[in-house]
Each structure stands twice: as structure tokens, then as C-alpha cells.
Amino acid sequence: MSISSFHPPKRTLMGPGPSDVHPRVLAAMAQPTIGHLDPAFVAMMDEMKELLRYAFQTNNTLTMPVSAPGSAGMETCFVNLVEPGDTVIVCRNGVFGGRMKENVERYGGTAVMVDDAWGSAVDPNKLSDALKANPKTRIVAFVHAETSTGALSDAKTLVEIAHRHGCLTIVDAVTSLGGVPLRVDEWGIDAIYSGSQKCLSCTPGLSPVSFSERAVEAIKGRKTRVPSWFLDLNLVMGYWGAGAKRAYHHTAPINPLYGLHEALVMLREEGLENSWARHRRNHLALRAGIEALGLTFVVKEADRLPQLNAVTLPAGVDDATVRSALLNEYNLEIGAGLGDMAGKIWRIGLMGAASNPTNVLFCLGALDAVLSGLGAPVQSGAAVAAARAAYAL
Ligand SMILES: Cc1ncc(COP(=O)(O)O)c(C=O)c1O
């Protein structure tokens, strides 16, 4: 077998993430690698923390990217805040709430599950009831934007309820950061994690996190040692913390961090509110096209994520056939359903730089052509015009 350099195909990424990485981010990552304790790199780290505070809308001192993907950000929150014997309420309305439960149990806590149907937002009344029924609860955890279903939950209200019962909150913002309104300080979120590869349009592998003073106090006051060396924030802060003295903790992923820095600079240039509005505008155009095709959304309108559009397959259509045709003939990736939703839905991402009119029209045209070619029960030829009309509004 002869092996030579790898040249990936040029795709358009409109699945659940990673999303298309902006050329400015890729260019930033191609710059020369410097030492992770180089003063120039340390100065860049300080800017990075400032940029992340803007993205999260927080003044939290402990705000930084974990050197690993979103799952490690999740793990950072749970491993530092959960202690053996703790009761943690986990709101589950899709795949990622299930992972939170795993985290709680692996760190010795008891997970009390508050379940909502996949495709629904988390029901604040159910959280209220669960807190009344479990007065010893220390932490409430939920996913702001459920990537597996496209449902957005009301983080502000859920945090308010948790605080009324004296609980800390852990919020998954992997898919929400940059795509929908998220205000960490105003909403009082205690611990939050995200991912670099969704609405920030960076490469996968970094997880921005932020912790409130209250969460930091809880971590400092632990009765037991954090059971992970790599993710122990007490140690990580020696590297990412304020001040000139940075102690070696691990070798930071230098070039990916250049990329995240550039992605966050771009977010600040655009402005958060503008980014949220752009995601919504492109979603509304996609929605017009999807509905003109005769397809329906999984999530009810009020709870829909603009950056993750879960659409029900037309009757008699094979999921894999359509996605393969889109990939092979159009170099277009859309996502499949997960778990119970596998084979029943598609997940069309409009995340970060990929949330633009060109992609919306391209995706609708390709989907229309593939479905019509297969003889699927759709309204051929109407989708692109409907999206154009939505943009003209
Ligand atoms: C809501 C949510 N949480 C957590 C994760 C895990 O992130 P990662 O795949 O970067 O580890 C994802 C990834 O898709 C996600 O969508």
C-alpha cells in the first residue's frame, strides 16, 4: 500500500458539527508554532480569556478554553463540582443530558433525572417539582441547546429555579454559544462549557468554560480531592490564571488556540447580537424552503434552535441513501438522527460561518434535487424560491 499526504475533500458542513471553519481561522492556525510559555503566547492567552468573557457575557475570572473537546468541558464541570454523595438533578431531553448523568454517577453522585420528550425543551415546572421532592439537591444540570434534537431550553428560568433552591447550576452551551442569546452573568449561571466547532466556526478540540465566584468557592471548599489530574481546575489555573507566573501544567494545543483566538476576534467584530440575528435570519429562510418542500420540523416553533434544524424524513425515504447522495454528488454533509430518532430525522446545521444565504440556498436546492430524483413525496422546485422570498422580507 502506498501512503502519501492526506488531502481531505472540500465539503460544505451543514450537520450537527463540526461546522465549516472560516478561512481566517485556518490561516491563523497555519502560523508558526511558538512555545506555550513564550511571552507572546501568554499575552495571546490573556486576550483569549477576555474574548471568551465577551462571548459568554461574563466577568468571571475563571474563563478559559479546556485543551480538549466539548466532552472534556462537560467533564471539567462535573469532576470539579460533584463530590461523592451529592444529589444532582439532571434535566434530560436528548443525548447530552444522558451523558451528564454518566458524569454524575462516575464521580460518586446520585443523579435524579427530570425527563422530557426528545424534541421538547426542558419543562421548568418539572424541575421545580423535582427540587421540592429532593431538597438535598446541590447541583442542577441541563443542556441549553440539545444538538440531538434541535430544542432550545429556557436557561434563564431554569437557573432562577435552581437558585431559589440554593443549587449550583451546570449548563451545556456547546451548540448555543454564539448562535442564540446566552448571558452567563445576567442569568447567574455557575458553570458553563462550550465547544469550538459549532457556532464559533473553529476546528474541534477546544472547550471554552467559565465558572462563577460561587462555583470557584465550591471547588476550593471540596472535602475530597478532584479525582482527575488533568481537569483539576486548581492545577489548571496555575497555567491559565492571572499574573505573570505561569506554571507548566500541560503543553497547550498552540495552533488550535491561535484558531480559537481568531474565531473569537471575528465574533467580536461581528457583534454577538448580530451573530444571533444572522443565525435566526438564515434559519427562517431555511425553514421557508423546508416547509415549501412539504417537510416538517421536529421541534415546535417556540423552542427551535436556529443553528440546528431537525427535520422529519418524508415517508418511504431511506435516510442513508439521501445523505450519501448529498455527500457524493454535492459534497454536502447534513446530519443523521441519533438514538430513537436515527433514520427518522435529518439535522441540518446552520452554525457559525456556515450560517449564510449561500449555504441555505445550496442545501435546499440539493435536497430538492435528490428527493425529487428518488421520487419522494415532496413539492419539487418550490424550496429555493421560498427561501429567497423569506430573505426578501
Ligand atoms: C450539546 C452537546 N454537548 C456536548 C457535546 C460534546 O462535544 P464534543 O463532541 O466536542 O466532545 C456535543 C457535541 O456535539 C454537544 O452537541
The ligand as an SDF file (V2000), in Angstrom:
LIG
                    3D

 16 16  0  0  0  0  0  0  0  0999 V2000
  -24.8550   19.6150   23.3590 C   0  0  0  0  0  0  0  0  0  0  0  0
  -23.5160   18.9380   23.2650 C   0  0  0  0  0  0  0  0  0  0  0  0
  -22.8380   18.6680   24.3790 N   0  0  0  0  0  0  0  0  0  0  0  0
  -21.6370   18.0630   24.3470 C   0  0  0  0  0  0  0  0  0  0  0  0
  -21.0540   17.6990   23.1440 C   0  0  0  0  0  0  0  0  0  0  0  0
  -19.7280   17.0260   23.1390 C   0  0  0  0  0  0  0  0  0  0  0  0
  -18.7720   17.8100   22.4750 O   0  0  0  0  0  0  0  0  0  0  0  0
  -17.5200   17.1500   21.7400 P   0  0  0  0  0  0  0  0  0  0  0  0
  -18.0450   16.2780   20.6550 O   0  0  0  0  0  0  0  0  0  0  0  0
  -16.7400   18.3410   21.2390 O   0  0  0  0  0  0  0  0  0  0  0  0
  -16.7720   16.3780   22.7560 O   0  0  0  0  0  0  0  0  0  0  0  0
  -21.7300   17.9540   21.9540 C   0  0  0  0  0  0  0  0  0  0  0  0
  -21.1530   17.5570   20.6620 C   0  0  0  0  0  0  0  0  0  0  0  0
  -21.8060   17.5330   19.6520 O   0  0  0  0  0  0  0  0  0  0  0  0
  -22.9840   18.5980   22.0210 C   0  0  0  0  0  0  0  0  0  0  0  0
  -23.6690   18.8690   20.9010 O   0  0  0  0  0  0  0  0  0  0  0  0
  1  2  1  0
  2  3  1  0
  2 15  2  0
  3  4  2  0
  4  5  1  0
  5  6  1  0
  5 12  2  0
  6  7  1  0
  7  8  1  0
  8  9  2  0
  8 10  1  0
  8 11  1  0
 12 13  1  0
 12 15  1  0
 13 14  2  0
 15 16  1  0
M  END
$$$$
